[in-house]
Amino acid sequence: MKPVHYYLLTGIFALPAIISCNGSNAKNSVNNNLKNSVNMKFEKVALPYATDALEPVISRQTVELHYGKHHQAYAENLNRLTAGTKFENAELETVVKESDGAIFNNAGQVLNHNLYFTSFGKNGGGEPKGKLADAIREQFGSFEKFKEEFNAAGVSLFGSGWVWLAKDKDGKLSILKEGNAGNPLTSGLTPILGFDVWEHSYYLDYQNRRADHLKELWKIIDWEAVGARY
Ligand SMILES: [Fe+2]
């Protein structure tokens, strides 16, 4: 059995989790492998940092609930829902692109949270470098203008969902607002960076102040991991 489905998606998505692994993640991987042996064919990505590493931007309590409970539930639901279906042995990205209803909702959320949790790091922040930085500057005018537009999209998204930076096959960037479990993959685009605007991602730390939460998230972005997706 393959250890972690997510790592099979694309090399660029898998890399951030692998290069950031530490002792606690090794333990996490062992746990994941144990779960896989009992039919966890779809598994969430290992957290590439300690649960308190993102404080004060995201508290340990939020990471424990968000990663440990919400993300876990999406993965468990997906395994249960796909058992015995044509998606049982499919790759996660394929399930997201080809399913609908409850399977899509849970597959989308597993993929979205895999990307989300591997976009941050203890020593994150600053600005992107290299090709992604050049593309952002070219298309949005500056990194500051891009952040403003991205934050505005997140604030104005009604209800639960995600704001994404995505690229098309030519490398052109765009900002997308997706409700619920939406992911740019379903529009033929590649997700680069996604902010979760479901209340479960920020309510314990910021209550109803979504805008404040989105502004703070830039302080913990692991641009090496995110830039590798471009
Ligand atoms: Fe979430």
Residues whose N, C-alpha, C, O or C-beta is under 5 A from the ligand:
A	BS01	LIG	D196 W198 S201
